[in-house]
Amino acid sequence: MALGPSGLSQRRAAALAATYDSLELRITEISEQENLARIRPDLDGNAIMELLGLEPGPDVGRAWRFLKDLRLERGPLDRDEAEAALREWWNGQG
């Protein structure tokens, strides 16, 4: 069975629609990832070092990532809440 011009056009239109849908989904995913990357923890590296008595190094980075994950999970915290959560996490690191 041969496809006429309208059958070919319908297939092309369907393929283009699927491609556009895929592109729109990918754009949405990238946008969401970029928004998440902009989120900063409630305390910066200097505050973390001061609070935990640390020198610059990998422990500061781990603490920063903990606070960033906490913010993603619970939303913004006030300074006292962030400090308490950080101390509790740090004490559990053993």
PyMOL Python script that loads the backbone (N, CA, C, O; Angstrom):
from pymol import cmd

cmd.read_pdbstr("""\
ATOM      1  N   MET A   1       0.848  -1.171   0.000  1.00  0.00           N
ATOM      2  CA  MET A   1       0.000   0.000   0.000  1.00  0.00           C
ATOM      3  C   MET A   1       0.888   1.225   0.000  1.00  0.00           C
ATOM      4  O   MET A   1       1.700   1.409   0.907  1.00  0.00           O
ATOM      5  N   ALA A   2       0.742   2.046  -0.988  1.00  0.00           N
ATOM      6  CA  ALA A   2       1.569   3.244  -1.116  1.00  0.00           C
ATOM      7  C   ALA A   2       0.935   4.385  -0.337  1.00  0.00           C
ATOM      8  O   ALA A   2      -0.286   4.522  -0.269  1.00  0.00           O
ATOM      9  N   LEU A   3       1.796   5.187   0.240  1.00  0.00           N
ATOM     10  CA  LEU A   3       1.311   6.373   0.942  1.00  0.00           C
ATOM     11  C   LEU A   3       1.193   7.514  -0.042  1.00  0.00           C
ATOM     12  O   LEU A   3       2.103   7.766  -0.832  1.00  0.00           O
ATOM     13  N   GLY A   4       0.096   8.184   0.010  1.00  0.00           N
ATOM     14  CA  GLY A   4      -0.083   9.366  -0.825  1.00  0.00           C
ATOM     15  C   GLY A   4       0.572  10.564  -0.140  1.00  0.00           C
ATOM     16  O   GLY A   4       1.102  10.431   0.964  1.00  0.00           O
ATOM     17  N   PRO A   5       0.540  11.709  -0.771  1.00  0.00           N
ATOM     18  CA  PRO A   5       1.150  12.902  -0.206  1.00  0.00           C
ATOM     19  C   PRO A   5       0.593  13.259   1.160  1.00  0.00           C
ATOM     20  O   PRO A   5       1.338  13.725   2.022  1.00  0.00           O
ATOM     21  N   SER A   6      -0.708  13.051   1.380  1.00  0.00           N
ATOM     22  CA  SER A   6      -1.279  13.420   2.673  1.00  0.00           C
ATOM     23  C   SER A   6      -0.814  12.461   3.768  1.00  0.00           C
ATOM     24  O   SER A   6      -0.613  12.881   4.907  1.00  0.00           O
ATOM     25  N   GLY A   7      -0.640  11.178   3.440  1.00  0.00           N
ATOM     26  CA  GLY A   7      -0.146  10.214   4.426  1.00  0.00           C
ATOM     27  C   GLY A   7       1.273  10.540   4.858  1.00  0.00           C
ATOM     28  O   GLY A   7       1.605  10.445   6.039  1.00  0.00           O
ATOM     29  N   LEU A   8       2.108  10.924   3.906  1.00  0.00           N
ATOM     30  CA  LEU A   8       3.483  11.288   4.207  1.00  0.00           C
ATOM     31  C   LEU A   8       3.519  12.550   5.061  1.00  0.00           C
ATOM     32  O   LEU A   8       4.305  12.637   6.005  1.00  0.00           O
ATOM     33  N   SER A   9       2.688  13.513   4.741  1.00  0.00           N
ATOM     34  CA  SER A   9       2.630  14.762   5.502  1.00  0.00           C
ATOM     35  C   SER A   9       2.185  14.510   6.934  1.00  0.00           C
ATOM     36  O   SER A   9       2.714  15.113   7.868  1.00  0.00           O
ATOM     37  N   GLN A  10       1.211  13.617   7.107  1.00  0.00           N
ATOM     38  CA  GLN A  10       0.736  13.297   8.453  1.00  0.00           C
ATOM     39  C   GLN A  10       1.835  12.631   9.281  1.00  0.00           C
ATOM     40  O   GLN A  10       1.980  12.909  10.471  1.00  0.00           O
ATOM     41  N   ARG A  11       2.608  11.750   8.640  1.00  0.00           N
ATOM     42  CA  ARG A  11       3.710  11.092   9.358  1.00  0.00           C
ATOM     43  C   ARG A  11       4.773  12.104   9.751  1.00  0.00           C
ATOM     44  O   ARG A  11       5.292  12.063  10.867  1.00  0.00           O
ATOM     45  N   ARG A  12       5.099  13.011   8.838  1.00  0.00           N
ATOM     46  CA  ARG A  12       6.095  14.048   9.147  1.00  0.00           C
ATOM     47  C   ARG A  12       5.594  14.955  10.264  1.00  0.00           C
ATOM     48  O   ARG A  12       6.353  15.316  11.163  1.00  0.00           O
ATOM     49  N   ALA A  13       4.330  15.319  10.207  1.00  0.00           N
ATOM     50  CA  ALA A  13       3.750  16.190  11.238  1.00  0.00           C
ATOM     51  C   ALA A  13       3.781  15.490  12.599  1.00  0.00           C
ATOM     52  O   ALA A  13       4.085  16.113  13.616  1.00  0.00           O
ATOM     53  N   ALA A  14       3.467  14.201  12.608  1.00  0.00           N
ATOM     54  CA  ALA A  14       3.499  13.449  13.866  1.00  0.00           C
ATOM     55  C   ALA A  14       4.926  13.360  14.400  1.00  0.00           C
ATOM     56  O   ALA A  14       5.148  13.509  15.601  1.00  0.00           O
ATOM     57  N   ALA A  15       5.889  13.119  13.518  1.00  0.00           N
ATOM     58  CA  ALA A  15       7.290  13.047  13.929  1.00  0.00           C
ATOM     59  C   ALA A  15       7.765  14.389  14.471  1.00  0.00           C
ATOM     60  O   ALA A  15       8.458  14.438  15.487  1.00  0.00           O
ATOM     61  N   LEU A  16       7.398  15.476  13.801  1.00  0.00           N
ATOM     62  CA  LEU A  16       7.779  16.805  14.281  1.00  0.00           C
ATOM     63  C   LEU A  16       7.131  17.116  15.631  1.00  0.00           C
ATOM     64  O   LEU A  16       7.775  17.683  16.514  1.00  0.00           O
ATOM     65  N   ALA A  17       5.875  16.751  15.791  1.00  0.00           N
ATOM     66  CA  ALA A  17       5.187  16.988  17.060  1.00  0.00           C
ATOM     67  C   ALA A  17       5.875  16.230  18.190  1.00  0.00           C
ATOM     68  O   ALA A  17       6.054  16.769  19.282  1.00  0.00           O
ATOM     69  N   ALA A  18       6.260  14.985  17.934  1.00  0.00           N
ATOM     70  CA  ALA A  18       6.959  14.190  18.957  1.00  0.00           C
ATOM     71  C   ALA A  18       8.312  14.821  19.291  1.00  0.00           C
ATOM     72  O   ALA A  18       8.711  14.850  20.455  1.00  0.00           O
ATOM     73  N   THR A  19       9.011  15.320  18.284  1.00  0.00           N
ATOM     74  CA  THR A  19      10.302  15.975  18.510  1.00  0.00           C
ATOM     75  C   THR A  19      10.120  17.242  19.342  1.00  0.00           C
ATOM     76  O   THR A  19      10.877  17.485  20.282  1.00  0.00           O
ATOM     77  N   TYR A  20       9.125  18.040  19.000  1.00  0.00           N
ATOM     78  CA  TYR A  20       8.866  19.259  19.764  1.00  0.00           C
ATOM     79  C   TYR A  20       8.518  18.938  21.211  1.00  0.00           C
ATOM     80  O   TYR A  20       9.004  19.599  22.129  1.00  0.00           O
ATOM     81  N   ASP A  21       7.677  17.924  21.419  1.00  0.00           N
ATOM     82  CA  ASP A  21       7.318  17.530  22.781  1.00  0.00           C
ATOM     83  C   ASP A  21       8.559  17.118  23.566  1.00  0.00           C
ATOM     84  O   ASP A  21       8.717  17.483  24.732  1.00  0.00           O
ATOM     85  N   SER A  22       9.427  16.364  22.925  1.00  0.00           N
ATOM     86  CA  SER A  22      10.655  15.924  23.570  1.00  0.00           C
ATOM     87  C   SER A  22      11.549  17.110  23.923  1.00  0.00           C
ATOM     88  O   SER A  22      12.128  17.161  25.008  1.00  0.00           O
ATOM     89  N   LEU A  23      11.657  18.059  22.998  1.00  0.00           N
ATOM     90  CA  LEU A  23      12.472  19.251  23.254  1.00  0.00           C
ATOM     91  C   LEU A  23      11.890  20.089  24.389  1.00  0.00           C
ATOM     92  O   LEU A  23      12.636  20.583  25.234  1.00  0.00           O
ATOM     93  N   GLU A  24      10.590  20.252  24.420  1.00  0.00           N
ATOM     94  CA  GLU A  24       9.957  21.021  25.489  1.00  0.00           C
ATOM     95  C   GLU A  24      10.200  20.369  26.849  1.00  0.00           C
ATOM     96  O   GLU A  24      10.467  21.062  27.831  1.00  0.00           O
ATOM     97  N   LEU A  25      10.109  19.058  26.910  1.00  0.00           N
ATOM     98  CA  LEU A  25      10.366  18.330  28.155  1.00  0.00           C
ATOM     99  C   LEU A  25      11.808  18.535  28.594  1.00  0.00           C
ATOM    100  O   LEU A  25      12.072  18.789  29.769  1.00  0.00           O
ATOM    101  N   ARG A  26      12.738  18.427  27.661  1.00  0.00           N
ATOM    102  CA  ARG A  26      14.159  18.590  27.987  1.00  0.00           C
ATOM    103  C   ARG A  26      14.457  20.013  28.454  1.00  0.00           C
ATOM    104  O   ARG A  26      15.234  20.205  29.390  1.00  0.00           O
ATOM    105  N   ILE A  27      13.855  21.006  27.818  1.00  0.00           N
ATOM    106  CA  ILE A  27      14.039  22.398  28.234  1.00  0.00           C
ATOM    107  C   ILE A  27      13.529  22.593  29.659  1.00  0.00           C
ATOM    108  O   ILE A  27      14.179  23.264  30.460  1.00  0.00           O
ATOM    109  N   THR A  28      12.392  22.022  29.977  1.00  0.00           N
ATOM    110  CA  THR A  28      11.838  22.114  31.330  1.00  0.00           C
ATOM    111  C   THR A  28      12.782  21.461  32.338  1.00  0.00           C
ATOM    112  O   THR A  28      13.029  22.024  33.404  1.00  0.00           O
ATOM    113  N   GLU A  29      13.310  20.282  32.015  1.00  0.00           N
ATOM    114  CA  GLU A  29      14.225  19.587  32.916  1.00  0.00           C
ATOM    115  C   GLU A  29      15.483  20.412  33.167  1.00  0.00           C
ATOM    116  O   GLU A  29      15.924  20.533  34.310  1.00  0.00           O
ATOM    117  N   ILE A  30      16.059  20.974  32.122  1.00  0.00           N
ATOM    118  CA  ILE A  30      17.277  21.781  32.266  1.00  0.00           C
ATOM    119  C   ILE A  30      16.991  23.031  33.095  1.00  0.00           C
ATOM    120  O   ILE A  30      17.803  23.413  33.937  1.00  0.00           O
ATOM    121  N   SER A  31      15.864  23.658  32.868  1.00  0.00           N
ATOM    122  CA  SER A  31      15.497  24.852  33.618  1.00  0.00           C
ATOM    123  C   SER A  31      15.373  24.542  35.105  1.00  0.00           C
ATOM    124  O   SER A  31      15.847  25.307  35.944  1.00  0.00           O
ATOM    125  N   GLU A  32      14.735  23.420  35.431  1.00  0.00           N
ATOM    126  CA  GLU A  32      14.588  23.027  36.829  1.00  0.00           C
ATOM    127  C   GLU A  32      15.946  22.749  37.460  1.00  0.00           C
ATOM    128  O   GLU A  32      16.175  23.132  38.608  1.00  0.00           O
ATOM    129  N   GLN A  33      16.853  22.091  36.740  1.00  0.00           N
ATOM    130  CA  GLN A  33      18.191  21.815  37.259  1.00  0.00           C
ATOM    131  C   GLN A  33      18.951  23.108  37.510  1.00  0.00           C
ATOM    132  O   GLN A  33      19.644  23.232  38.519  1.00  0.00           O
ATOM    133  N   GLU A  34      18.829  24.075  36.604  1.00  0.00           N
ATOM    134  CA  GLU A  34      19.507  25.357  36.792  1.00  0.00           C
ATOM    135  C   GLU A  34      18.959  26.097  37.995  1.00  0.00           C
ATOM    136  O   GLU A  34      19.723  26.716  38.735  1.00  0.00           O
ATOM    137  N   ASN A  35      17.648  26.047  38.209  1.00  0.00           N
ATOM    138  CA  ASN A  35      17.060  26.696  39.379  1.00  0.00           C
ATOM    139  C   ASN A  35      17.569  26.044  40.658  1.00  0.00           C
ATOM    140  O   ASN A  35      17.866  26.744  41.625  1.00  0.00           O
ATOM    141  N   LEU A  36      17.675  24.723  40.682  1.00  0.00           N
ATOM    142  CA  LEU A  36      18.196  24.042  41.859  1.00  0.00           C
ATOM    143  C   LEU A  36      19.658  24.401  42.104  1.00  0.00           C
ATOM    144  O   LEU A  36      20.081  24.534  43.253  1.00  0.00           O
ATOM    145  N   ALA A  37      20.421  24.556  41.048  1.00  0.00           N
ATOM    146  CA  ALA A  37      21.839  24.886  41.192  1.00  0.00           C
ATOM    147  C   ALA A  37      22.027  26.270  41.799  1.00  0.00           C
ATOM    148  O   ALA A  37      23.061  26.540  42.410  1.00  0.00           O
ATOM    149  N   ARG A  38      21.042  27.149  41.639  1.00  0.00           N
ATOM    150  CA  ARG A  38      21.151  28.502  42.188  1.00  0.00           C
ATOM    151  C   ARG A  38      20.873  28.551  43.687  1.00  0.00           C
ATOM    152  O   ARG A  38      21.225  29.530  44.344  1.00  0.00           O
ATOM    153  N   ILE A  39      20.261  27.534  44.226  1.00  0.00           N
ATOM    154  CA  ILE A  39      19.913  27.535  45.644  1.00  0.00           C
ATOM    155  C   ILE A  39      21.184  27.459  46.468  1.00  0.00           C
ATOM    156  O   ILE A  39      22.042  26.609  46.229  1.00  0.00           O
ATOM    157  N   ARG A  40      21.297  28.336  47.422  1.00  0.00           N
ATOM    158  CA  ARG A  40      22.441  28.374  48.309  1.00  0.00           C
ATOM    159  C   ARG A  40      22.015  27.950  49.710  1.00  0.00           C
ATOM    160  O   ARG A  40      20.882  28.207  50.119  1.00  0.00           O
ATOM    161  N   PRO A  41      22.908  27.307  50.441  1.00  0.00           N
ATOM    162  CA  PRO A  41      22.557  26.963  51.820  1.00  0.00           C
ATOM    163  C   PRO A  41      22.400  28.224  52.668  1.00  0.00           C
ATOM    164  O   PRO A  41      22.791  29.320  52.264  1.00  0.00           O
ATOM    165  N   ASP A  42      21.825  28.043  53.841  1.00  0.00           N
ATOM    166  CA  ASP A  42      21.536  29.178  54.713  1.00  0.00           C
ATOM    167  C   ASP A  42      22.789  29.759  55.372  1.00  0.00           C
ATOM    168  O   ASP A  42      22.752  30.892  55.852  1.00  0.00           O
ATOM    169  N   LEU A  43      23.884  29.019  55.405  1.00  0.00           N
ATOM    170  CA  LEU A  43      25.155  29.513  55.943  1.00  0.00           C
ATOM    171  C   LEU A  43      26.214  29.376  54.866  1.00  0.00           C
ATOM    172  O   LEU A  43      26.218  28.397  54.119  1.00  0.00           O
ATOM    173  N   ASP A  44      27.112  30.344  54.777  1.00  0.00           N
ATOM    174  CA  ASP A  44      28.187  30.237  53.795  1.00  0.00           C
ATOM    175  C   ASP A  44      29.401  29.526  54.411  1.00  0.00           C
ATOM    176  O   ASP A  44      29.401  29.176  55.591  1.00  0.00           O
ATOM    177  N   GLY A  45      30.420  29.324  53.593  1.00  0.00           N
ATOM    178  CA  GLY A  45      31.610  28.601  54.043  1.00  0.00           C
ATOM    179  C   GLY A  45      32.285  29.229  55.235  1.00  0.00           C
ATOM    180  O   GLY A  45      32.764  28.519  56.119  1.00  0.00           O
ATOM    181  N   ASN A  46      32.335  30.559  55.280  1.00  0.00           N
ATOM    182  CA  ASN A  46      32.968  31.234  56.420  1.00  0.00           C
ATOM    183  C   ASN A  46      32.201  30.967  57.711  1.00  0.00           C
ATOM    184  O   ASN A  46      32.802  30.695  58.751  1.00  0.00           O
ATOM    185  N   ALA A  47      30.880  31.044  57.644  1.00  0.00           N
ATOM    186  CA  ALA A  47      30.057  30.780  58.825  1.00  0.00           C
ATOM    187  C   ALA A  47      30.213  29.325  59.270  1.00  0.00           C
ATOM    188  O   ALA A  47      30.260  29.042  60.467  1.00  0.00           O
ATOM    189  N   ILE A  48      30.293  28.415  58.315  1.00  0.00           N
ATOM    190  CA  ILE A  48      30.471  26.997  58.643  1.00  0.00           C
ATOM    191  C   ILE A  48      31.802  26.790  59.354  1.00  0.00           C
ATOM    192  O   ILE A  48      31.854  26.110  60.379  1.00  0.00           O
ATOM    193  N   MET A  49      32.881  27.369  58.823  1.00  0.00           N
ATOM    194  CA  MET A  49      34.206  27.205  59.437  1.00  0.00           C
ATOM    195  C   MET A  49      34.222  27.785  60.847  1.00  0.00           C
ATOM    196  O   MET A  49      34.769  27.176  61.767  1.00  0.00           O
ATOM    197  N   GLU A  50      33.622  28.963  61.016  1.00  0.00           N
ATOM    198  CA  GLU A  50      33.585  29.597  62.335  1.00  0.00           C
ATOM    199  C   GLU A  50      32.789  28.759  63.323  1.00  0.00           C
ATOM    200  O   GLU A  50      33.229  28.536  64.450  1.00  0.00           O
ATOM    201  N   LEU A  51      31.635  28.303  62.907  1.00  0.00           N
ATOM    202  CA  LEU A  51      30.748  27.546  63.796  1.00  0.00           C
ATOM    203  C   LEU A  51      31.363  26.212  64.216  1.00  0.00           C
ATOM    204  O   LEU A  51      31.263  25.816  65.377  1.00  0.00           O
ATOM    205  N   LEU A  52      32.000  25.520  63.267  1.00  0.00           N
ATOM    206  CA  LEU A  52      32.543  24.187  63.557  1.00  0.00           C
ATOM    207  C   LEU A  52      34.030  24.212  63.902  1.00  0.00           C
ATOM    208  O   LEU A  52      34.603  23.168  64.212  1.00  0.00           O
ATOM    209  N   GLY A  53      34.656  25.369  63.853  1.00  0.00           N
ATOM    210  CA  GLY A  53      36.074  25.468  64.158  1.00  0.00           C
ATOM    211  C   GLY A  53      36.948  24.767  63.131  1.00  0.00           C
ATOM    212  O   GLY A  53      37.936  24.123  63.484  1.00  0.00           O
ATOM    213  N   LEU A  54      36.584  24.894  61.863  1.00  0.00           N
ATOM    214  CA  LEU A  54      37.301  24.206  60.791  1.00  0.00           C
ATOM    215  C   LEU A  54      38.202  25.155  60.021  1.00  0.00           C
ATOM    216  O   LEU A  54      37.974  26.364  59.983  1.00  0.00           O
ATOM    217  N   GLU A  55      39.219  24.588  59.414  1.00  0.00           N
ATOM    218  CA  GLU A  55      40.038  25.283  58.426  1.00  0.00           C
ATOM    219  C   GLU A  55      39.453  24.950  57.051  1.00  0.00           C
ATOM    220  O   GLU A  55      38.711  23.977  56.917  1.00  0.00           O
ATOM    221  N   PRO A  56      39.779  25.747  56.028  1.00  0.00           N
ATOM    222  CA  PRO A  56      39.302  25.403  54.684  1.00  0.00           C
ATOM    223  C   PRO A  56      39.703  23.985  54.305  1.00  0.00           C
ATOM    224  O   PRO A  56      40.831  23.568  54.569  1.00  0.00           O
ATOM    225  N   GLY A  57      38.798  23.247  53.695  1.00  0.00           N
ATOM    226  CA  GLY A  57      39.085  21.883  53.284  1.00  0.00           C
ATOM    227  C   GLY A  57      37.823  21.115  52.962  1.00  0.00           C
ATOM    228  O   GLY A  57      36.735  21.688  52.895  1.00  0.00           O
ATOM    229  N   PRO A  58      37.970  19.804  52.761  1.00  0.00           N
ATOM    230  CA  PRO A  58      36.829  18.986  52.326  1.00  0.00           C
ATOM    231  C   PRO A  58      35.690  18.921  53.344  1.00  0.00           C
ATOM    232  O   PRO A  58      34.534  18.762  52.952  1.00  0.00           O
ATOM    233  N   ASP A  59      35.986  19.041  54.629  1.00  0.00           N
ATOM    234  CA  ASP A  59      34.904  19.002  55.623  1.00  0.00           C
ATOM    235  C   ASP A  59      33.963  20.189  55.466  1.00  0.00           C
ATOM    236  O   ASP A  59      32.757  20.062  55.680  1.00  0.00           O
ATOM    237  N   VAL A  60      34.508  21.335  55.097  1.00  0.00           N
ATOM    238  CA  VAL A  60      33.668  22.512  54.867  1.00  0.00           C
ATOM    239  C   VAL A  60      32.737  22.245  53.680  1.00  0.00           C
ATOM    240  O   VAL A  60      31.556  22.589  53.723  1.00  0.00           O
ATOM    241  N   GLY A  61      33.266  21.639  52.641  1.00  0.00           N
ATOM    242  CA  GLY A  61      32.447  21.298  51.478  1.00  0.00           C
ATOM    243  C   GLY A  61      31.355  20.306  51.820  1.00  0.00           C
ATOM    244  O   GLY A  61      30.225  20.434  51.350  1.00  0.00           O
ATOM    245  N   ARG A  62      31.687  19.316  52.637  1.00  0.00           N
ATOM    246  CA  ARG A  62      30.666  18.333  53.039  1.00  0.00           C
ATOM    247  C   ARG A  62      29.570  19.010  53.863  1.00  0.00           C
ATOM    248  O   ARG A  62      28.386  18.726  53.678  1.00  0.00           O
ATOM    249  N   ALA A  63      29.961  19.895  54.764  1.00  0.00           N
ATOM    250  CA  ALA A  63      28.987  20.611  55.590  1.00  0.00           C
ATOM    251  C   ALA A  63      28.113  21.512  54.719  1.00  0.00           C
ATOM    252  O   ALA A  63      26.904  21.603  54.930  1.00  0.00           O
ATOM    253  N   TRP A  64      28.729  22.177  53.739  1.00  0.00           N
ATOM    254  CA  TRP A  64      27.991  23.049  52.830  1.00  0.00           C
ATOM    255  C   TRP A  64      26.958  22.248  52.046  1.00  0.00           C
ATOM    256  O   TRP A  64      25.814  22.677  51.895  1.00  0.00           O
ATOM    257  N   ARG A  65      27.369  21.073  51.544  1.00  0.00           N
ATOM    258  CA  ARG A  65      26.429  20.215  50.793  1.00  0.00           C
ATOM    259  C   ARG A  65      25.294  19.734  51.692  1.00  0.00           C
ATOM    260  O   ARG A  65      24.144  19.657  51.259  1.00  0.00           O
ATOM    261  N   PHE A  66      25.622  19.406  52.959  1.00  0.00           N
ATOM    262  CA  PHE A  66      24.574  19.007  53.898  1.00  0.00           C
ATOM    263  C   PHE A  66      23.538  20.125  54.028  1.00  0.00           C
ATOM    264  O   PHE A  66      22.335  19.880  53.945  1.00  0.00           O
ATOM    265  N   LEU A  67      24.022  21.360  54.233  1.00  0.00           N
ATOM    266  CA  LEU A  67      23.096  22.485  54.391  1.00  0.00           C
ATOM    267  C   LEU A  67      22.305  22.758  53.114  1.00  0.00           C
ATOM    268  O   LEU A  67      21.133  23.129  53.181  1.00  0.00           O
ATOM    269  N   LYS A  68      22.926  22.582  51.968  1.00  0.00           N
ATOM    270  CA  LYS A  68      22.209  22.777  50.705  1.00  0.00           C
ATOM    271  C   LYS A  68      21.107  21.738  50.567  1.00  0.00           C
ATOM    272  O   LYS A  68      19.977  22.072  50.212  1.00  0.00           O
ATOM    273  N   ASP A  69      21.431  20.477  50.846  1.00  0.00           N
ATOM    274  CA  ASP A  69      20.413  19.420  50.779  1.00  0.00           C
ATOM    275  C   ASP A  69      19.286  19.682  51.775  1.00  0.00           C
ATOM    276  O   ASP A  69      18.115  19.454  51.472  1.00  0.00           O
ATOM    277  N   LEU A  70      19.645  20.160  52.959  1.00  0.00           N
ATOM    278  CA  LEU A  70      18.644  20.468  53.978  1.00  0.00           C
ATOM    279  C   LEU A  70      17.712  21.582  53.492  1.00  0.00           C
ATOM    280  O   LEU A  70      16.501  21.532  53.707  1.00  0.00           O
ATOM    281  N   ARG A  71      18.287  22.568  52.845  1.00  0.00           N
ATOM    282  CA  ARG A  71      17.454  23.666  52.321  1.00  0.00           C
ATOM    283  C   ARG A  71      16.519  23.172  51.231  1.00  0.00           C
ATOM    284  O   ARG A  71      15.360  23.584  51.174  1.00  0.00           O
ATOM    285  N   LEU A  72      17.007  22.295  50.367  1.00  0.00           N
ATOM    286  CA  LEU A  72      16.147  21.736  49.322  1.00  0.00           C
ATOM    287  C   LEU A  72      15.014  20.924  49.931  1.00  0.00           C
ATOM    288  O   LEU A  72      13.900  20.905  49.407  1.00  0.00           O
ATOM    289  N   GLU A  73      15.303  20.258  51.031  1.00  0.00           N
ATOM    290  CA  GLU A  73      14.322  19.399  51.684  1.00  0.00           C
ATOM    291  C   GLU A  73      13.308  20.206  52.504  1.00  0.00           C
ATOM    292  O   GLU A  73      12.107  19.939  52.449  1.00  0.00           O
ATOM    293  N   ARG A  74      13.799  21.195  53.263  1.00  0.00           N
ATOM    294  CA  ARG A  74      12.936  21.894  54.221  1.00  0.00           C
ATOM    295  C   ARG A  74      12.649  23.342  53.876  1.00  0.00           C
ATOM    296  O   ARG A  74      11.812  23.973  54.521  1.00  0.00           O
ATOM    297  N   GLY A  75      13.327  23.886  52.869  1.00  0.00           N
ATOM    298  CA  GLY A  75      13.155  25.299  52.551  1.00  0.00           C
ATOM    299  C   GLY A  75      14.111  26.137  53.377  1.00  0.00           C
ATOM    300  O   GLY A  75      14.927  25.601  54.128  1.00  0.00           O
ATOM    301  N   PRO A  76      14.012  27.459  53.239  1.00  0.00           N
ATOM    302  CA  PRO A  76      14.918  28.340  53.969  1.00  0.00           C
ATOM    303  C   PRO A  76      14.750  28.199  55.483  1.00  0.00           C
ATOM    304  O   PRO A  76      13.641  28.042  55.994  1.00  0.00           O
ATOM    305  N   LEU A  77      15.877  28.261  56.176  1.00  0.00           N
ATOM    306  CA  LEU A  77      15.884  28.197  57.634  1.00  0.00           C
ATOM    307  C   LEU A  77      16.424  29.510  58.173  1.00  0.00           C
ATOM    308  O   LEU A  77      17.215  30.178  57.508  1.00  0.00           O
ATOM    309  N   ASP A  78      15.999  29.884  59.382  1.00  0.00           N
ATOM    310  CA  ASP A  78      16.654  31.052  59.971  1.00  0.00           C
ATOM    311  C   ASP A  78      18.027  30.615  60.488  1.00  0.00           C
ATOM    312  O   ASP A  78      18.315  29.421  60.561  1.00  0.00           O
ATOM    313  N   ARG A  79      18.849  31.561  60.837  1.00  0.00           N
ATOM    314  CA  ARG A  79      20.239  31.268  61.180  1.00  0.00           C
ATOM    315  C   ARG A  79      20.335  30.290  62.357  1.00  0.00           C
ATOM    316  O   ARG A  79      21.147  29.365  62.325  1.00  0.00           O
ATOM    317  N   ASP A  80      19.525  30.486  63.379  1.00  0.00           N
ATOM    318  CA  ASP A  80      19.581  29.598  64.549  1.00  0.00           C
ATOM    319  C   ASP A  80      19.240  28.155  64.169  1.00  0.00           C
ATOM    320  O   ASP A  80      19.898  27.218  64.623  1.00  0.00           O
ATOM    321  N   GLU A  81      18.212  27.982  63.338  1.00  0.00           N
ATOM    322  CA  GLU A  81      17.832  26.632  62.902  1.00  0.00           C
ATOM    323  C   GLU A  81      18.938  25.992  62.070  1.00  0.00           C
ATOM    324  O   GLU A  81      19.256  24.817  62.249  1.00  0.00           O
ATOM    325  N   ALA A  82      19.517  26.764  61.167  1.00  0.00           N
ATOM    326  CA  ALA A  82      20.590  26.240  60.316  1.00  0.00           C
ATOM    327  C   ALA A  82      21.802  25.847  61.154  1.00  0.00           C
ATOM    328  O   ALA A  82      22.405  24.797  60.930  1.00  0.00           O
ATOM    329  N   GLU A  83      22.154  26.690  62.116  1.00  0.00           N
ATOM    330  CA  GLU A  83      23.303  26.377  62.977  1.00  0.00           C
ATOM    331  C   GLU A  83      23.039  25.133  63.811  1.00  0.00           C
ATOM    332  O   GLU A  83      23.918  24.281  63.942  1.00  0.00           O
ATOM    333  N   ALA A  84      21.841  25.015  64.378  1.00  0.00           N
ATOM    334  CA  ALA A  84      21.505  23.841  65.191  1.00  0.00           C
ATOM    335  C   ALA A  84      21.547  22.566  64.350  1.00  0.00           C
ATOM    336  O   ALA A  84      22.073  21.545  64.792  1.00  0.00           O
ATOM    337  N   ALA A  85      20.998  22.625  63.145  1.00  0.00           N
ATOM    338  CA  ALA A  85      20.991  21.452  62.265  1.00  0.00           C
ATOM    339  C   ALA A  85      22.421  21.080  61.876  1.00  0.00           C
ATOM    340  O   ALA A  85      22.770  19.900  61.836  1.00  0.00           O
ATOM    341  N   LEU A  86      23.239  22.080  61.594  1.00  0.00           N
ATOM    342  CA  LEU A  86      24.631  21.816  61.219  1.00  0.00           C
ATOM    343  C   LEU A  86      25.402  21.195  62.373  1.00  0.00           C
ATOM    344  O   LEU A  86      26.145  20.233  62.174  1.00  0.00           O
ATOM    345  N   ARG A  87      25.235  21.730  63.573  1.00  0.00           N
ATOM    346  CA  ARG A  87      25.926  21.152  64.751  1.00  0.00           C
ATOM    347  C   ARG A  87      25.498  19.703  64.967  1.00  0.00           C
ATOM    348  O   ARG A  87      26.333  18.833  65.214  1.00  0.00           O
ATOM    349  N   GLU A  88      24.199  19.448  64.873  1.00  0.00           N
ATOM    350  CA  GLU A  88      23.693  18.089  65.078  1.00  0.00           C
ATOM    351  C   GLU A  88      24.286  17.139  64.019  1.00  0.00           C
ATOM    352  O   GLU A  88      24.729  16.036  64.340  1.00  0.00           O
ATOM    353  N   TRP A  89      24.284  17.581  62.771  1.00  0.00           N
ATOM    354  CA  TRP A  89      24.864  16.755  61.688  1.00  0.00           C
ATOM    355  C   TRP A  89      26.346  16.518  61.940  1.00  0.00           C
ATOM    356  O   TRP A  89      26.826  15.392  61.805  1.00  0.00           O
ATOM    357  N   TRP A  90      27.073  17.569  62.303  1.00  0.00           N
ATOM    358  CA  TRP A  90      28.522  17.468  62.496  1.00  0.00           C
ATOM    359  C   TRP A  90      28.843  16.512  63.648  1.00  0.00           C
ATOM    360  O   TRP A  90      29.766  15.704  63.547  1.00  0.00           O
ATOM    361  N   ASN A  91      28.082  16.605  64.738  1.00  0.00           N
ATOM    362  CA  ASN A  91      28.313  15.712  65.880  1.00  0.00           C
ATOM    363  C   ASN A  91      28.048  14.261  65.515  1.00  0.00           C
ATOM    364  O   ASN A  91      28.656  13.359  66.091  1.00  0.00           O
ATOM    365  N   GLY A  92      27.164  14.025  64.582  1.00  0.00           N
ATOM    366  CA  GLY A  92      26.865  12.673  64.132  1.00  0.00           C
ATOM    367  C   GLY A  92      27.882  12.125  63.144  1.00  0.00           C
ATOM    368  O   GLY A  92      27.835  10.942  62.807  1.00  0.00           O
ATOM    369  N   GLN A  93      28.800  12.961  62.672  1.00  0.00           N
ATOM    370  CA  GLN A  93      29.810  12.523  61.713  1.00  0.00           C
ATOM    371  C   GLN A  93      30.923  11.734  62.368  1.00  0.00           C
ATOM    372  O   GLN A  93      31.678  11.033  61.695  1.00  0.00           O
ATOM    373  N   GLY A  94      31.024  11.850  63.692  1.00  0.00           N
ATOM    374  CA  GLY A  94      31.923  11.067  64.505  1.00  0.00           C
ATOM    375  C   GLY A  94      33.350  11.097  64.231  1.00  0.00           C
ATOM    376  O   GLY A  94      34.125  10.432  64.919  1.00  0.00           O
TER     377      GLY A  94
END
""", "prot")
cmd.dss("prot")
cmd.show_as("cartoon", "prot")
cmd.util.cbc("prot")
cmd.orient("prot")
